[in-house]
């Protein structure tokens, strides 16, 4: 018991220079450092300033706060502005979340002393409405902030959507108005609305470069068009398809706008046939690519087969395609005909019909294709090898489940991996279905 009490003293009190203190340190750290090193060189209180700062940067928040109570010097370093430029608020209800929530007292101390130092800030909340409301309350207090990056993240269902729209918009407006230097914003699954976007643009149009705002149902095409018209430095944009328009693409293609680097589009429906999707004109896509020839256009599809009618009937400059639900042979055939810029294609599922012709057409016409993934589909071994031959060594990623491949008279599965490896120029095997 006596030794245990001594150990607690060492962990919580400031390091001392007495012989007794050195013996206590040896008990704690002797397994890591040699005993002679401890007696001759270990003095935690006199570590160089930059070393302590670096250690603090790697510590979890609670441990960082505890370390600040070791001595006056460590407490001073704990409050150095550099330590608080990047911060993540974790907010959760203990009964409903696995998150290790940021202590309320520590939050208040950070707001009081370091609000004007925060530059890269994110809020991670669990599925409870209380956590999302707590995040809004903190945002409302950041009146002296100079935030450059802001992220609002729900780790489960989008709890921010349960917050009153007016309360959320009011809290976000505080940051938009006071920062005036926001360059990156990620606010998916939130009640963000058009008036909030107008406030953002009015105060940060010269600095905004990245905006990710998928699944924000209160934002209209007019709201996002306001961003494109005013934020000429925008380089990355993520949004839902329903707010993509010809006017938006043309605005991003204007001479005063910088080259867009990434455009991510989520195409989502919840129920079959519930949503009718509009068509984007080929001229609008052409204008964007002419203005930003290296732009990556990424599309994530979560549709039912009968909802694909509006897509890829004309040439579309998409570069990355991900299908999270089953997609028909006809749709894959259209991709092969009308997506010449395609770089990556991932198909989660397809009906039980071999996709040989569709893959060969994609290999023939999509000269930039470097990555392919097939899930619950069917391809004959011969057709698959023909696809790999045509794509040659440019395929840097090729992921196919073994169950996808249908052996035929020409190729068995054993021979297939040798043939594919030869054409890829590296050893390759199909993926195995997990057995659990």
N, C-alpha and C positions, 0 to 999 in steps of 0.2 A: 504493500500500500504506500509506503514511504516513497519508493521509486516512482510509482505512478503519479503521485502528487508533484514530484520534481519535474516530471515530463510535461505536465500541464503548464507549469510555470515557464518552462523554456519556450513553449509554443506561443504563449500569449504576452509575455513581457519582452521588453526591449533587450537585445543582446548586450551582455556586460563583458567587461574585460577581466573580471576576477578569475582566479584559478578554478573556483567552484563552477563558474559558468562554463569554462572550457571543458570540464569533465562532463557536464550535462550535454554539451554539444556533441561530445564524443559518443555518448549513449545514443543520440538521435541519428547522427550522420556517419557513424563509424563504418557501417556496412557499405556506404557509398564512397567515402573518402578514406584514404589511409590515415591512421591516428597521428602520425608525425606531421602530415600535411595540415591537419586540423589545428595542431598546436602552433604551427609556424606561419600559416598563411590565411586561414579562414577567419574573416572578420566581416560578417554580413552588414554591419552598420556602416562600413567604410567602402563598400563596393562602389565602383565608378557610377556616376549619375546615369549615363546612357545604358549601362548594364541593368540597373534596377528598372529603368523605364521599359527595357525590352522584356524583362521577366514579367512585369505587370501586364504587358500587352498579351501575353500568352495565358494568363491566369483567367479562369472563370470569374464572373463578376463577383460572386459571393466571396471567393478566396481573395480576390483583389481588395475587397473592402476590409477583410480581416487582416490582410498584410499591412494595410495602411495604419493599423493600430500598433504596429510593432515599435515604432519610434517616430519622433518628430520629422526626421528627414524622409522616411518612407511616406508619411502622411502628406508632406509637401509634394512629393513626386506623384502621389495618388491624384492630386488636383492639377497636375500640369495639363494645359489645354490639349497637347498632342495626344494624350491618352483618351480623350473624349471626342475626337473627331469622328470616330466610327463607333456606333453603338446600336445594339439590338435590344429593344424592350420585349421581354417575354411576359405575356399576360395570360393567366389561366385561373380557373376555379379548381382548387385541390381535389374536389370530389369527381371531377369530370375529365381531367387531363393528365397526361404524362409529362407535360412541360414543367420545368423547374422555374417557377415564376419569379420575376424580379421583385425584390422586397419593396413594399410601398414607401418606406422611409428612405430607401436608397434612391428611388425614383424622384422623390421630392428634393433630395439633396442635389441630384444631377440637374434637375430643372432650375433650381435656385442658383447654382454656381456655374453650370456649364451649358446652359441653353444656347448661349452665343458661340460656343465652341463646336457644337454638333454640326457635322457636315454630311456624314453618310449614315442615315438612320433608317431602321426597319422596325416594324411592329409585327411580332408573331403572336397570334392569338389562337385559342382552341375553339371548339364548336359552340361555346356558350355566348349568349348575347351580352352577359355582364362583362366578359373580357373585351369584346369589341367596343362596348361603351366606355370602358376604362381607357382604351387606346384613343378614342375620340376626346376624352377629357384631357389626356396628356397633350394631344395635338393642339387643343385650345389654349394651352398654357405657353406654347412656344412662340411668344410674341417678340422675343429678341433673337430669334434663330437666324442662321445663315446657311440653311441646309442646301446641299447640292444634289444628294440622292435620297429619295424617299420610297420605301416599299411597305405595303400593307399585305400581310400574308396570313391566310386562314389555314391552319394545319388540317382541319377536317372540313365539314360543310361550311359554306361561306357565311360565317357569322356576321360579317359586316352588313350583309343584306337584311339582317334583323333589326338593325339600328334605324331609328327614325331618320328619314331622308334629310329633313331640315337640320337635325343635329349633326349628321355626318358632314353635310355640305358646309355648315358653319365652322366646324373644326378644321376641315381641310382648307377652307378659305384663309384661316389665320396663317397657315404655313405658306400658302400661295402669295399672300400679300406681303408678308414680312421677310421671306427669304430673298426674293428678287434675283436669285442666282441658281435656280433649280435647273439641273442638266439631265437628270434621269429620274423617271417616275414609273413605278410598277404598282398598279392599283386594280388588280383583277377582282371580279366578283364583289363589287361595291355599288352603293347607290349614288355614285358620281353622276352629275347631271350637266346639261349644257351651260347653265349660268356659272357653275364652278369652273368649267373649262375656259369660259371667257375671262374670269378673274385670273386664272393661270396665265393665259396668253397676255393679258394686259400688263402683268408684272414680270414675266420671265420669257418673253418672246425671243430675246437676243441670246439666251443661254440654253434653252431646251433642245436636247439632242436625242433623247430616247423617251418614248412614251409607250407603255404597255398597259392596256386597259380592256382586256377581253371580258366578256360577260358583265357588262355594265348597262343594264337595260334602259336606264334613263338618259343615255347619251344617244343623240340622233345623228343622222348623216350631216345635218347642218352644224352640229356642235363640233364634230371632228374636222369638218371643212374649215371652220374658223381657225383651228390649230394649224392646218396645212397652209392656209392663206397668210398667217402671221409669223409662224415659227420657221424661218427660212434656213435655220441650221439643223433642222431635224434629220437625223441619220437612221434611226430605227423606229419602227412603228408596228405595234401589235394590236389587232382589233378583231371584232366579229364581222363576218361577211355581211350581215344585214346593214352595217353602216359604211360598207365599201361602195363607192359610186364612181361613175365616170368623171364627175366634177372633182372628186377628191384626187383621182389619179392625174388629172390635168393640172390641178393646183400644185401637186408635187413635182410636176414636169416643167413648171415655169422657169424662165431664165434666172429669176432672182433666188431660186431655191438651190441649195447645195445638193450634191448627188446623194440620193437615198441609198443606204447600204443593205438594210434588211427590212422587208415587209412581211409580217407574219399574219396570216388570216385563218381564223377558226371558223369552220363551217359546221354548225351543230343544229340538230333538231332532237326533240325529246320523244315524239310520237310519229309513227309512219303517216306521211301525207299531211302533217299538221302545218308545215311551212312551205310556201311557194317561193322559190329562190329566183331573184332577178338575174339578168345576164349583163355582164360587163362587155362593152364594145371592144372589138379588136383594135380600133384606132386609139382608144384610151390606154390599153396595154402598150401599144407600140410607142406612144408618146413618152411613157414612163421609162421604157428601156432605152429609147433614143437619148433621153436626158441623163439617165443613170445606167450606163451599159453594163456595169458590174453588179447591179442590185440582185440580191438573193430574195426570191419570192417563195415563201414557205406556206403551204396550205395543209391544214389538219382537217380531215373529213370524219365526221361522226354522223353519217346519214344512213337511211335505209335505201335499198336499191332503187326503189321507184322515185326517189327524190334527186337523182343525179342528172335529170334531163337538161338542166340549164348550163351544165359545165362541159368545157372542152369540145364544143361543137365547132369552134374556130380556133385558130392558133393562139395559144396562151403561153406567156413567157415564164411559167412556173419553173422553179429550180429544184424544189424539195416537196415531195408528196407523201403524206402519211394517211393511210386509211385505217381507222380504228374499228370499222365494221365491215361486213361483207360487201364486196364490190363486184359487179357483173363483168363477164367477158367483154360485152359490148363497150363498157366504160373503159376497160384496160386497152381495148383496141383504139378508142378515140385518143387515149393518152399517147399511144405509139404514133398516131398520125399528127397530133396537134401540139405536142410539147417538146420542141426541138432543144430547149435549153435545160431539160431535165438532168439533174445531177444525182439525186437520190430518190428511190422509190421503195416504200414499205407497205406491203399489203397484209393486213391482219387475216383476212379470210376471203374465200370465193366459193361458189357452188362447186359441186363435184363434176367438173368438166375440165379436161386438160387445157392448160394455158400456153401450149407450145407456140401457136401462131402469134399470139399477142406478145409474148416475150421476144420472139424473133423480130417482130416489127419494131418493138421498143429498141432492141439492139441495133437495128438498121438505121433508125431515124434519130435516135437520141445519142448523138456523138459525144456528149459530155458526161454520160452516165458513169459514175464511179462507185455507187453503192446500191445494193439491192437486198431486200429482205422479204421472204415469203412465209406466211404463217400457215393457216389451214386452207391450203390450195392443193391442186394436183398438176404435176408436170411430168411428162415421160422423161426417162433418162436420156434418150436420144435428143429430144427437144431441148432439154436443159444444157446438154453439152454443146449443141449448136449455138445456143444463146451465149455461152461462155466463149466459144471460139470467136464469135463476131465482136464481142466486147474486148477480147484480148487482155493484155496486162493492165488496162486502165481501171479494172475493178479492184479497188482497194478494200472494199468491204462486201462480203457475200455471205449472207446468213439464210440457210434453207433448212427446214426441219427434214429429217430423214423420211418421215411419214408422208411428206409432200411428193417424193420422187417415186415414179411408177417404173419398175424394171420392165424391159422389153427384150425382143430377140437379139438386139445388138449389144446392149449394155446391162450388166448386173450392177448392183450397188457397190460391190467390191471394185469392179473395174472403173466405175464412174469416178470415184474419188481420185484414182490415178490420172484419168484423162483430164479432169478439171484442174488438178494440181499442175499438170504439164502446161496447160494453156494460161493459167494464172501466174506461173513462174514461182510458185511457193506451195508448200504443203497445205492441203485443204481437206476437210472432212465435213459432211453435213452435221447439223446440230441434232442432238438426241433429245427426245421427249423425256422430261423428268419422270421418275417412277414413283414419286411419293403421292 
